[in-house]
């Protein structure tokens, strides 16, 4: 449960923030590398994303220090939601529509 006035950012809000730092990886040729570097811990945005990996539905923790997965509030369907992936190997920020809600990912809350 979040405190009064706090909520998860939507997919569009995440995209808008990433756009300020170069945007997410996409089919138009954007690599997502600038946003990855700016939004990661120690980057110039002061967002300080961590590579916390995730936890699968069976309780196993995966990809610690290799990926930072962050939920958005935007559902893809009843079992899934949009999420953002800070991928250390490619040093890029990705956006995905198919996040399985039974998987535990990091969150970053906003208070508009």
Secondary structure, DSSP 8 states (H G I E B T S, - for coil): ---TT-EE--HHHHHHHHHTTT----TTS--SHHHHHHHBTTSTTS--B---BEE-TTS-EE-TTTEEEEEEEEEEETTEEEEEEEETTTTEEEEEEEEETTSB-B--EE--
